[in-house]
Amino acid sequence: MKEREMDFLVVFSSYPEREGHIEYLTGYHSAFPPSQYDERYRGLGYSALLLSRTSRVVLFPCLLFASGTLVGVDKVMASENLPLSVANSLSNLLNGKKRRIGLVGTDVIPSLYLEELKAKLSRNIRQRFVVADSLLVGERMTKSSAELSILRRGSKIADIGIEAAAAATKEGVRESEIALAAMTACYNEGADYVARTRIYGNKVSSVRWPIMTNRRLKGGEITGIDLVGWYEEYGFDVMRRWTVGSPNEEQRDLLGKAAALTELTAKRIRPGMTGDEVCKASVNAAAEIGIPRSSAKPFGHAIGLEIVEEPILLPRATTPLRESAFVCIEPGVESESFGSVHIEDEVVIQRDGSVEIVSKCPRVFV
């Protein structure tokens, strides 16, 4: 804050998958979902943290729904009206003077509440507001050794869950049964929460909804799971694909190339590469193993307290990777016969610039 000449910092988070900023700073968890706008209750499902270079740290939870042990918080002020509570507290600290106020989590808090906060604070003196999301995004991108230890264990839990899902797969089994096998295995290994068990079928999109159904699997189709959850508050996200029964020659070739593309892409990432550069490296790797460039679908993202963190590994993305970043690499191969097939590994960018592939379960089950 001092380096950026900020007098105050207001940090926003939201339940359940955008809690990272405040959780990172304080360990705070909300337990109430975002709700619609209400004249009296405004900001349900959102939280705020007020930091000053000279005053106490104040947490503004959604009502008093909270869990976890708070760290570094001097005062908790639960309220029916989040923007009003933050504005009133800040107004007392401003003491009628113009200050530089940094805002973190501007992509999380609804614009309605943010504009109300700004309007209340600038009623007498127009304050200077600065978007400061990068301040915390950068800090969270570089993982400590303690964070990496937790993330590695979470990845192992994901491996076990995926192996359980593969073992439960057979003709006539419901998607929900495969998901249940994965969830049970993860919880037995200590997972906090399994959020998504997206089960695939022939030509099922990677963005399908619902994430699993009671549909029975057919023999010969490509299936698999995208398994997402948390262990000790840090996320895991691993995806694998396989066939119901033995794969035919075309399926074996497709799955093999998808697995090879994930491995090659993971091995080519380096600190300092942007998402765009990782995507170009992935497309080049695809061409080298016989995948048409038009069929290669590069993608990936960092992971930590939230499942999808910066940097996003997409074309034209400009945020560079850092050392000790924990990253999900999940390029896909588009097939006219079987749709898009993605295989996802979790990796760590080591301090020496090398890449450790953390995911250990087979990329293809045959």
MOTATA-V690688 format. One record per pair of residues at least 6 apart in sequence whose ideal C-beta (glycine too) atoms are under 8 Angstrom apart, sorted by the first residue. I is the first residue (numbers start at 0). J is the second residue. Records with the same first field share a line. If there is no record, write none. Layout:
BEGIN
I=J + J
END
This chain:
BEGIN
0=6 + 8 + 50 + 52 + 101 + 134
1=52
3=101 + 129 + 131 + 134
4=99
5=52 + 99 + 100 + 101 + 129 + 131
6=51 + 52 + 98 + 99 + 100
7=49 + 50 + 51 + 52 + 89 + 92 + 98 + 99 + 100 + 101
8=49 + 50 + 51 + 100 + 101 + 102 + 103 + 131 + 134
9=47 + 48 + 49 + 50 + 85 + 89 + 100 + 101 + 102 + 103 + 116
10=20 + 21 + 24 + 47 + 48 + 49 + 50 + 103 + 104 + 135
11=20 + 21 + 45 + 46 + 47 + 102 + 103 + 104 + 105 + 107 + 108
12=18 + 19 + 20 + 21 + 22 + 27 + 29 + 45 + 46 + 47 + 48 + 104 + 107
13=29 + 33 + 44 + 45 + 46 + 104 + 107 + 108
14=28 + 29 + 30 + 31 + 32 + 33 + 44 + 45 + 46 + 61
15=29 + 32 + 194
16=194 + 305 + 306
17=104 + 107 + 305
18=27 + 28 + 29 + 46 + 304 + 305
19=139 + 303 + 304 + 305 + 308
20=48 + 103 + 104 + 107 + 135 + 139
21=27 + 46 + 47 + 48 + 58 + 104
22=28 + 67 + 232 + 304
23=135 + 138 + 139 + 304
24=48 + 50 + 70 + 71 + 135
25=48 + 56 + 58 + 69 + 70 + 71 + 72
26=67 + 68 + 69 + 70
27=46 + 48 + 58 + 60 + 65 + 67 + 69 + 72
28=65 + 66 + 67 + 232
29=44 + 45 + 46 + 60 + 61 + 64 + 65
30=64 + 65 + 66
31=43 + 44 + 61 + 62 + 64
32=43 + 44
33=43 + 44 + 45
34=40 + 43 + 44
36=111
37=43
39=79 + 80
40=79 + 80
41=79 + 80 + 81 + 82 + 83 + 112 + 115
42=61 + 78 + 80 + 81 + 82 + 112
43=61 + 62
44=61
45=61 + 81 + 107 + 108 + 109 + 112
46=58 + 59 + 60 + 61 + 81
47=58 + 59 + 81 + 84 + 85 + 108
48=56 + 57 + 58 + 59 + 72
49=56 + 57 + 58 + 59 + 85 + 88 + 89
50=56
51=92
54=92
55=73 + 74
56=71 + 72 + 73 + 74
57=72 + 73 + 74 + 75 + 76 + 88
58=69 + 72 + 74 + 75 + 76
59=76 + 77 + 78 + 81 + 84 + 85 + 88
60=75 + 77
61=77 + 81
62=77 + 78 + 79
63=77
67=232
69=75
76=84 + 88
78=84
81=112
82=112 + 113 + 115 + 116 + 119
83=115 + 119
85=116
86=115 + 116 + 119 + 120
87=119
89=100 + 120
90=119 + 120
93=120 + 124 + 126
95=123 + 124
96=124
97=124 + 125 + 126 + 127
98=126 + 127
99=127 + 129
100=120 + 126 + 127 + 128 + 129
101=128 + 129 + 130 + 131 + 134
102=113 + 128 + 129 + 130 + 131 + 132
103=131 + 132 + 134 + 135
104=132
105=113 + 130 + 132
106=132
117=126 + 128
120=126
136=308 + 309 + 318
137=321
139=303 + 304 + 308
140=301 + 303 + 308 + 309 + 310 + 321 + 324
141=321 + 322 + 323 + 324
142=150 + 303 + 323 + 324 + 325 + 347
143=323
146=233 + 303 + 325
147=323 + 325 + 347
149=230 + 231 + 232 + 233
150=233 + 234 + 235 + 302 + 303 + 325 + 345 + 347 + 357
151=347 + 357
152=189 + 230 + 231
153=190 + 228 + 229 + 230 + 231 + 233 + 234 + 235
154=235 + 237 + 345 + 357 + 358 + 359
155=188 + 359
156=185 + 188 + 189 + 190 + 228 + 230 + 235
157=185 + 226 + 228 + 235 + 236 + 237 + 345 + 358 + 360
158=237 + 358 + 359 + 360
159=184 + 185 + 188 + 360
160=181 + 182 + 184 + 185 + 188 + 190 + 193 + 224 + 226 + 228
161=181 + 224 + 226 + 237 + 239 + 360
162=184 + 360
163=180 + 181 + 183 + 184
164=177 + 178 + 180 + 181 + 184 + 196 + 223 + 224 + 226 + 239
165=239 + 241 + 364
166=180
167=176 + 177 + 180 + 181
168=177 + 216 + 222 + 241 + 243
169=216 + 243 + 244
170=216 + 217 + 218 + 243 + 244
171=215 + 216
172=215 + 216
173=212 + 213 + 214 + 215 + 216
174=198 + 200 + 211 + 212 + 213 + 214 + 216
175=198 + 211 + 212 + 213
177=196 + 198 + 211 + 216 + 222 + 224
178=196 + 198 + 210 + 211 + 224
181=193 + 196 + 224 + 226
182=193 + 196
185=193 + 226 + 228
186=193
189=230
190=228 + 229 + 230 + 235
191=228 + 229 + 230 + 231 + 232
192=228 + 229
193=226 + 227 + 228
194=227 + 228 + 229 + 306
195=210 + 225 + 226 + 227 + 228
196=210 + 211 + 224 + 225 + 226 + 227
197=205 + 207 + 210 + 211 + 224 + 225 + 227
198=210 + 211 + 212 + 222 + 223 + 224
199=205 + 207 + 221 + 222 + 223 + 224 + 225 + 240
200=214 + 216 + 217 + 220 + 221 + 222
201=217 + 220 + 221 + 337 + 338
202=337 + 338
203=338
204=338 + 339
205=225 + 331 + 339 + 341
216=222 + 243
217=243
218=243 + 244
219=242 + 243 + 244 + 247
220=242 + 243
221=240 + 241 + 242 + 243 + 246 + 250 + 253 + 254 + 337 + 340
222=240 + 241 + 242 + 243
223=238 + 239 + 240 + 241
224=238 + 239
225=236 + 237 + 238 + 341 + 343
226=235 + 236 + 237 + 238
227=234 + 235 + 236 + 306
228=234 + 235
229=235
232=304
233=302 + 303 + 304
234=302 + 303 + 304 + 305 + 306
235=302 + 345
236=302 + 306 + 327 + 343 + 345
237=327 + 343 + 344 + 345 + 358 + 360
238=329 + 341 + 342 + 343
239=342 + 343 + 360 + 361 + 362 + 363 + 364
240=254 + 257 + 340 + 341 + 342 + 363
241=254 + 363 + 364 + 365
242=250 + 254 + 365
245=365
246=254 + 365
249=336 + 337
250=337
251=365
253=332 + 334 + 337 + 340
254=340 + 342 + 363
255=363
256=288 + 289 + 290 + 332
257=330 + 331 + 332 + 340 + 341 + 342 + 362 + 363
258=342 + 362 + 363
259=288
260=281 + 284 + 285 + 288 + 290 + 295 + 330 + 332 + 342
261=328 + 329 + 330 + 342 + 343 + 344 + 362
262=344 + 356 + 362
263=281 + 284 + 287 + 288
264=277 + 280 + 281 + 284 + 297 + 299 + 328 + 330
265=328 + 344 + 346 + 354 + 356
266=354 + 356
267=277 + 280 + 281 + 284
268=277 + 280 + 320 + 326 + 328 + 346 + 348 + 354
269=320 + 348 + 352 + 354
270=319 + 320 + 321 + 322 + 324 + 348 + 352
271=319 + 320
272=280 + 319 + 320
273=310 + 316 + 317 + 318 + 319 + 320
274=299 + 310 + 311 + 312 + 313 + 314 + 315 + 316 + 317 + 318
275=313 + 314 + 315 + 316 + 317
277=297 + 299 + 312 + 320
278=297 + 298 + 312 + 313 + 314 + 316
281=295 + 297 + 330
282=292 + 295 + 297
285=291 + 292 + 294 + 295 + 330 + 332
286=292 + 295
290=332
293=333
294=332 + 333 + 334
295=330 + 331 + 332 + 333
296=330 + 331 + 332 + 333 + 339 + 341
297=312 + 313 + 314 + 330
298=312 + 313 + 329 + 330 + 331 + 341
299=311 + 312 + 326 + 327 + 328 + 329 + 330
300=307 + 308 + 310 + 311 + 312 + 326 + 327
301=307 + 308 + 309 + 310 + 311 + 320 + 324 + 325 + 326 + 327
302=308 + 325 + 326 + 327 + 345
303=325
309=318
310=316 + 318 + 319 + 320 + 324
311=318
312=326 + 328
320=326 + 348
321=348
322=348 + 349 + 350 + 352
323=347 + 348 + 349 + 350
324=347 + 348
325=345 + 346 + 347 + 357
326=345 + 346 + 347 + 348
327=343 + 344 + 345 + 346
328=343 + 344 + 345 + 346
329=341 + 342 + 343 + 344
330=341
331=339 + 340 + 341
332=339 + 340
333=339
334=340
342=362 + 363
343=358
344=356 + 357 + 358 + 362
345=356 + 357 + 358
346=354 + 355 + 356 + 357 + 358
347=354 + 355 + 357
348=354
349=355
END
